[in-house]
Amino acid sequence: MSNILSLAIWVPVVFGVLLLAVGRQENAAFTRWVALIGAIAGFLVTIPLMTGFDNSTAAMQFVEKAAWIERFNVMYHLGVDGISMWFVPLTAFITVIVVLAGWEVIEDRPHQYYGAFLILSGLMVGVFSALDGMLFYVFFEATLIPMYIIIGMWGGPRRVYAAFKFFLYTLLGSLLMLIALIFLYYKSGGSFSILDWHKLPLAATPQTLLFIAFFAAFAVKVPMFPVHTWLPDVHVEAPTGGSAVLAAIMLKLGCYGFLRFMLPIVPDASHEYAPVVITLSLVGVIYIGLVAMVQQDMKKLVAYSSIAHMGFVTLGFFIFNELGMSGGLVQMIAHGFVSGAMFLSIGVLYDRVHSREISSYGGVVNTMPKFAAFALLFSMANCGLPGTAGFVGEWMVILGAVQYDFLIGLLAATALIFGAAYTLWMYKRVYFGDVTNDHVRELTDINAREFLILAVLAAAVLWMGIQPKPFTDVMHVSVTELLKHVAQSKLN
């Protein structure tokens, strides 16, 4: 079956469009079931990717190619390698979780809510599998639209401000990328193929300018310090499902762009400016960790924690060794599970108490013991506890950083201390101690649906923490090949 990637993109999109077309407010139960069937179907079609992927080659697999805009040589060209493969099932998996998470919570226009999420899911898979520069750009930009609608329609009191900020920040960066793509099109003699661009010789000045353009687009999306300020606002205002998808998948689009565009297309500029990226990553990891410690809003704390974790990813990519780069990729996948679970856990409390302030809680373990156990596991994973998904990637990046420069490794390792401090301090204040108010006294423990969601995420967090080999085996050959490619100069 050669059209697996097309199915992974278009099955959720078709279900999303169907919901927008036939869904009705008064028929919410029908809407939810259609959304769940669409999300599960979207996940099932990605299973052959995991079972049929060949770990022994760095070549693109499951390739599809068809003419799209022939006049400009734009192709509908899809494929995945060891770097991108895991993000396709991860996106589909998180979509299923988000549909279940909003089951009883979203009462206002559920057909539009679920429609937007399913369309977003397909578009994000498109970003991870596009091998044509223009197709990538279309998918990359199109993801903004459903997320903008999700934040703007189902968000908190300042949702319009947050949605507008999100859109403006990410759009401005992407416009520079569009100019870079057009330059590469002309430079390569009229090709939009990303794989052709990888082989294109480039002088020092064009490489520097392209590096700046790509960095502007992808650093905002990650987001890296100092262009991170949109993320906490957006997380605080977004509905729970929006926060989960944003943290678990959308932040990864920028990290993925570094590996697919920046490093292979402008390797000399990447080496030259690596110290800048490493410095910004370390500032993000350490400074943002300190900022997270003083937050009073749980969602804001986890949002800042996400920025710090993404700092590990960019650090791993720019130290140019296999441990660092593989660790960055593992961290991207692990963060998908852990941050998604953290935001969904906050959502469980918010649905009951309608407050995200840490001071509104205290002693939750007394009234919600099952839920508190899950929350403890996810908090520990967020700290990087060995045996959980959160540990593997960060540990690999720190080892890679020590190989590169001991001081950089040491500074990165201090971030784990900050991570443990702000996560465990939040857990202590929210869950431990005596029950301090009537809201907490009246809480009921998680129901079967919530238990299922958290149990599946807990299984994923533990599976990846105890057995990371399936993830690292898939990426090993592609990462080695990319590092070889980046080590060769393209100066002509």
C-alpha positions in Angstrom: 0.0 0.0 0.0 1.8 3.1 -1.2 -0.8 5.8 -0.2 -0.5 5.4 3.6 0.7 8.9 4.2 -2.1 10.4 2.0 -4.6 8.4 4.1 -3.0 9.6 7.4 -3.4 13.2 6.1 -6.8 13.1 4.5 -8.9 10.7 6.6 -9.0 13.1 9.6 -9.5 16.1 7.3 -12.4 14.4 5.5 -14.1 13.5 8.8 -13.4 17.1 10.0 -15.1 18.6 6.9 -17.9 16.1 7.3 -18.6 17.3 10.9 -18.6 20.9 9.8 -21.0 20.1 7.0 -23.5 17.9 8.8 -22.9 18.4 12.5 -25.6 20.2 14.5 -25.6 21.7 18.1 -28.7 19.7 19.0 -27.1 16.4 17.8 -24.0 16.5 20.0 -23.8 12.8 20.7 -23.8 11.9 17.0 -21.1 14.6 16.5 -18.8 13.1 19.2 -19.1 9.6 17.9 -18.3 10.7 14.3 -15.3 12.6 15.6 -14.1 9.6 17.6 -14.5 7.3 14.7 -12.6 9.8 12.5 -9.7 10.1 15.0 -9.4 6.4 15.5 -9.5 5.8 11.7 -6.8 8.4 11.4 -4.6 6.5 13.9 -5.3 3.0 12.5 -4.0 4.1 9.0 -0.7 5.0 10.6 -0.1 1.5 12.0 1.4 0.2 8.7 4.0 3.0 9.0 5.2 1.6 12.4 5.0 -2.1 11.3 6.4 -1.7 7.8 9.2 0.8 8.4 12.7 -0.4 7.4 15.2 0.7 10.1 18.3 -0.2 8.0 18.0 2.7 5.4 18.1 6.5 5.6 16.2 6.7 2.3 12.6 8.1 2.3 10.0 5.4 2.6 6.2 5.2 1.8 6.9 7.8 -0.9 4.1 9.3 -3.0 4.6 11.7 -5.9 2.2 13.4 -8.2 2.2 16.6 -10.2 0.3 19.4 -8.4 1.1 22.9 -9.9 2.9 21.7 -13.0 3.8 25.2 -14.3 6.0 25.9 -11.3 7.1 22.2 -10.8 5.3 22.0 -7.5 4.7 18.3 -6.5 2.4 16.5 -4.2 5.4 14.7 -2.8 5.3 12.8 0.5 7.6 10.5 2.3 9.0 9.7 5.8 12.4 8.7 7.1 13.7 7.8 10.6 13.6 11.4 11.6 9.9 12.1 10.7 8.2 8.6 11.0 7.2 8.6 14.7 5.6 12.0 14.5 2.8 10.8 12.2 1.4 8.1 14.6 2.1 10.5 17.5 -0.1 13.2 16.0 -2.9 10.7 15.3 -2.6 9.2 18.8 -2.9 12.6 20.5 -5.9 13.5 18.4 -7.8 10.4 19.7 -6.9 11.5 23.2 -8.1 15.1 22.7 -11.4 14.0 21.2 -12.0 11.8 24.3 -10.9 14.6 26.6 -13.5 17.0 25.3 -16.3 14.4 25.3 -18.4 15.9 28.2 -16.7 19.2 28.5 -17.4 20.9 25.1 -21.1 21.7 24.9 -21.0 24.8 22.7 -20.7 23.9 19.0 -19.0 20.5 19.4 -19.2 19.8 15.6 -17.0 22.9 14.9 -14.7 22.1 17.8 -14.0 18.5 16.7 -14.0 19.5 13.0 -11.2 21.9 13.6 -9.2 19.4 15.6 -9.5 16.7 13.0 -8.5 19.0 10.1 -5.6 20.3 12.2 -4.5 16.7 12.8 -4.3 15.9 9.1 -2.5 19.2 8.3 0.2 18.5 11.0 0.8 15.0 9.5 1.2 16.8 6.2 4.0 19.0 7.6 5.9 15.9 8.8 5.6 14.0 5.5 5.9 16.8 2.9 9.0 16.5 0.7 8.1 19.4 -1.6 9.0 22.9 -0.2 5.8 24.6 -1.3 3.6 21.7 -0.1 5.4 21.9 3.3 4.8 25.7 3.4 1.1 25.2 2.6 0.6 22.6 5.4 2.8 24.6 7.8 0.8 27.8 7.4 -2.6 26.0 7.2 -2.2 24.6 10.7 -2.5 28.1 12.0 -6.1 28.4 10.9 -7.8 25.6 12.9 -5.7 26.4 16.0 -6.5 30.1 15.7 -10.3 29.2 15.6 -9.9 26.7 18.5 -8.3 29.3 20.8 -10.5 32.2 19.6 -13.8 30.4 20.0 -13.4 28.0 23.0 -10.6 29.8 24.9 -10.7 31.8 28.1 -11.6 35.5 28.7 -8.6 36.9 26.8 -8.9 34.3 24.0 -9.1 36.7 21.1 -5.9 38.5 22.2 -4.1 35.2 22.7 -5.3 33.9 19.3 -4.2 37.1 17.5 -0.8 37.1 19.2 -0.3 33.4 18.3 -1.2 34.1 14.6 0.9 37.2 14.2 4.1 35.8 15.8 4.0 32.6 13.8 2.9 34.2 10.5 5.7 36.9 10.6 8.4 34.3 11.0 6.9 32.1 8.2 6.9 35.0 5.6 10.8 35.0 5.8 10.7 31.3 5.2 8.6 31.8 2.1 11.2 34.2 0.7 13.9 31.5 1.4 11.9 28.8 -0.4 11.5 31.0 -3.5 15.2 31.8 -3.5 16.0 28.1 -3.3 13.6 27.3 -6.1 15.4 29.7 -8.5 18.8 28.7 -7.3 18.1 25.0 -7.9 16.9 25.7 -11.5 13.2 25.5 -10.8 12.8 22.6 -8.2 10.8 22.7 -5.0 12.1 19.3 -3.9 13.5 19.5 -0.4 15.9 16.5 -1.2 17.3 18.4 -4.2 17.9 21.5 -2.0 19.9 19.3 0.4 22.4 18.7 -2.5 22.5 22.4 -3.6 25.9 24.1 -3.3 25.6 27.6 -1.7 28.0 30.4 -1.0 28.6 31.8 2.5 26.4 34.9 2.2 23.3 33.1 0.8 23.7 30.4 3.5 23.8 33.1 6.3 20.7 34.8 4.9 18.8 31.5 4.5 19.9 30.5 8.0 18.4 33.7 9.4 15.1 33.2 7.4 14.6 29.6 8.5 15.7 30.4 12.1 13.1 33.2 12.3 10.3 30.8 11.1 11.2 27.8 13.2 12.5 29.4 16.4 9.1 31.2 16.9 7.3 27.9 16.4 9.5 26.0 18.9 9.4 28.6 20.7 12.9 29.5 21.6 14.0 32.3 23.9 13.5 35.3 23.3 10.5 34.8 20.9 8.7 32.6 23.4 6.4 35.2 24.9 3.3 34.2 22.9 3.2 30.6 24.3 2.2 31.2 27.9 -0.6 33.5 26.9 -1.9 31.1 24.3 -1.7 28.1 26.7 -3.6 30.0 29.5 -6.4 31.0 27.2 -6.7 27.9 25.0 -9.2 25.1 25.9 -7.6 22.0 27.4 -7.5 20.1 24.1 -6.0 23.1 22.4 -3.2 23.2 24.9 -2.5 19.5 24.7 -2.2 19.5 20.9 -0.2 22.7 20.9 2.3 21.4 23.4 2.4 17.8 22.2 2.6 18.4 18.4 2.6 22.0 17.2 5.8 23.0 19.0 7.5 20.1 17.3 6.8 21.5 13.8 9.5 24.1 14.4 12.0 21.6 15.8 11.4 19.3 12.8 12.0 22.3 10.4 15.6 22.6 11.9 16.4 19.0 10.9 14.6 19.0 7.5 15.6 22.5 6.3 18.3 24.4 8.2 20.9 21.7 9.0 21.0 19.9 5.6 20.5 23.0 3.4 22.8 25.5 5.1 25.4 23.3 7.0 28.2 25.8 7.0 26.0 28.6 8.4 24.6 26.1 10.9 28.1 25.3 12.2 29.0 29.0 12.3 26.0 30.1 14.3 25.7 26.9 16.4 27.2 28.7 19.5 24.4 31.3 19.2 21.7 28.6 19.1 23.3 26.7 21.9 23.5 29.9 24.1 19.8 30.7 23.4 18.9 27.1 24.2 20.7 27.2 27.5 19.2 30.5 28.4 15.8 29.0 27.6 16.4 25.9 29.7 17.8 27.7 32.8 16.1 31.2 32.8 12.7 29.8 31.7 13.0 27.2 34.4 13.4 29.9 37.0 10.4 31.8 35.5 8.3 28.7 35.9 9.1 28.5 39.6 7.3 31.7 40.4 4.1 31.0 38.5 0.8 30.9 40.4 -1.3 29.5 37.4 -0.8 25.8 36.8 -1.2 26.1 33.1 1.3 28.9 32.9 3.8 26.9 34.9 3.5 23.9 32.5 3.7 26.2 29.5 7.0 27.7 30.7 8.1 24.1 31.5 7.4 23.2 27.8 9.7 26.1 26.6 12.5 24.8 28.9 12.0 21.2 27.6 12.1 22.4 24.0 15.4 24.1 24.8 16.9 20.6 25.3 15.7 19.7 21.8 17.4 22.6 20.0 20.5 22.2 22.2 20.7 18.5 21.1 20.4 19.4 17.4 23.2 22.0 17.4 25.9 20.1 19.3 26.3 17.9 16.1 26.8 14.5 17.6 24.5 11.4 17.4 23.7 11.3 21.1 22.6 14.9 21.1 20.5 14.8 17.9 18.9 11.4 18.7 18.2 12.7 22.2 16.6 15.8 20.8 14.3 13.7 18.7 13.4 11.3 21.6 12.7 14.4 23.8 10.3 15.7 21.1 8.3 12.5 21.2 8.5 12.1 25.0 7.4 15.7 25.5 4.4 14.9 23.3 3.2 12.3 25.8 4.2 14.1 29.0 3.1 17.6 28.3 -0.1 16.4 26.7 -0.8 14.5 29.9 0.1 17.4 32.2 -2.3 19.8 30.4 -5.1 17.2 30.4 -4.6 16.6 34.1 -4.9 20.4 34.7 -8.1 20.2 32.5 -9.6 17.6 34.8 -9.2 19.9 37.8 -10.4 23.0 35.9 -13.5 21.2 34.7 -14.5 20.6 38.3 -13.3 23.8 40.1 -13.0 26.3 37.2 -9.8 27.7 38.5 -6.2 27.1 37.4 -4.7 29.0 40.4 -2.5 26.8 42.6 -3.9 28.6 45.7 -7.4 27.4 44.8 -6.3 23.8 45.7 -4.6 21.8 48.4 -5.2 18.3 49.6 -6.7 17.0 46.3 -5.2 13.6 47.1 -7.8 13.2 49.9 -10.7 13.5 47.6 -9.3 12.3 44.2 -6.7 9.5 45.1 -6.8 7.8 41.7 -6.3 11.0 39.8 -3.5 12.2 42.2 -1.6 8.9 41.4 -1.7 9.6 37.7 -0.8 13.3 38.2 2.2 12.2 40.3 3.5 9.9 37.5 3.2 12.7 34.9 4.8 15.2 37.3 7.7 12.8 37.8 8.0 12.3 34.1 8.1 16.1 33.7 11.0 16.2 36.1 12.9 13.6 34.1 12.6 10.6 36.5 14.5 7.5 35.2 12.0 4.9 33.9 9.7 7.6 32.4 9.7 9.0 28.9 10.9 12.4 30.2 14.2 11.0 31.3 15.5 9.3 28.1 15.8 12.3 25.7 17.1 14.8 28.3 19.7 12.2 29.5 20.9 11.6 25.9 21.1 15.4 25.2 23.1 16.0 28.4 25.5 13.1 27.5 25.9 14.5 24.0 26.5 18.0 25.5 29.2 16.7 27.8 30.9 15.1 24.8 30.7 18.4 23.0 31.7 20.6 26.0 31.7 19.7 29.6 30.5 23.2 30.8 27.5 23.1 28.4 26.6 19.6 29.7 26.8 20.9 33.3 24.6 23.9 32.6 22.0 21.7 30.8 22.0 19.3 33.7 21.2 22.1 36.2 17.9 22.5 34.4 16.8 19.1 35.6 17.1 20.5 39.2 14.9 23.5 38.3 12.4 21.2 36.5 12.1 19.0 39.6 11.8 22.1 41.9 8.9 23.8 40.0 7.0 20.6 39.2 7.2 19.0 42.6 6.5 22.3 44.4 3.3 22.6 42.3 2.4 19.0 43.0 2.9 19.5 46.8 0.7 22.6 46.9 -2.1 21.3 44.8 -2.3 17.6 45.9 -0.7 17.2 49.4 -1.7 18.5 52.8 -5.1 19.0 54.4 -8.2 19.9 52.4 -8.2 23.7 52.5 -11.5 24.7 51.0 -15.0 23.5 50.1 -14.3 23.3 46.4 -11.7 20.6 47.0 -13.9 18.9 49.7 -16.6 18.4 47.1 -14.4 17.0 44.3 -15.2 13.6 42.9 -12.6 11.2 41.6 -12.0 10.6 37.8 -14.7 8.8 35.9 -14.1 5.8 33.5 -13.5 8.1 30.5 -10.9 10.2 32.3 -9.3 7.1 33.8 -9.0 5.6 30.3 -7.3 8.7 28.9 -4.9 9.0 31.7 -4.1 5.3 31.8 -3.3 5.2 28.1 -1.0 8.2 28.4 0.6 6.7 31.6 1.3 3.5 29.6 2.9 5.5 26.8 5.1 7.4 29.3 6.2 4.3 31.0 6.7 2.2 27.8 8.9 4.9 26.3 10.8 5.3 29.5 11.5 1.6 30.1 11.9 0.5 26.4 13.1 3.5 24.3 14.8 1.1 21.8 11.9 1.0 19.2 12.2 4.9 19.0 16.0 5.1 18.8 16.3 2.2 16.3 14.0 3.9 13.8 16.0 7.2 13.9 19.5 5.9 14.2 20.4 5.5 10.5 18.7 8.7 9.4 20.4 10.7 12.2 23.8 9.2 11.3 23.3 10.1 7.6 22.2 13.7 8.4 25.3 14.2 10.6 27.5 13.0 7.7 25.7 15.4 5.4 26.0 18.3 7.8 29.7 17.7 8.3 30.4 18.3 4.6 30.8 21.9 3.4 28.5 23.3 0.7 30.6 26.4 -0.1 31.0 26.7 -3.8 
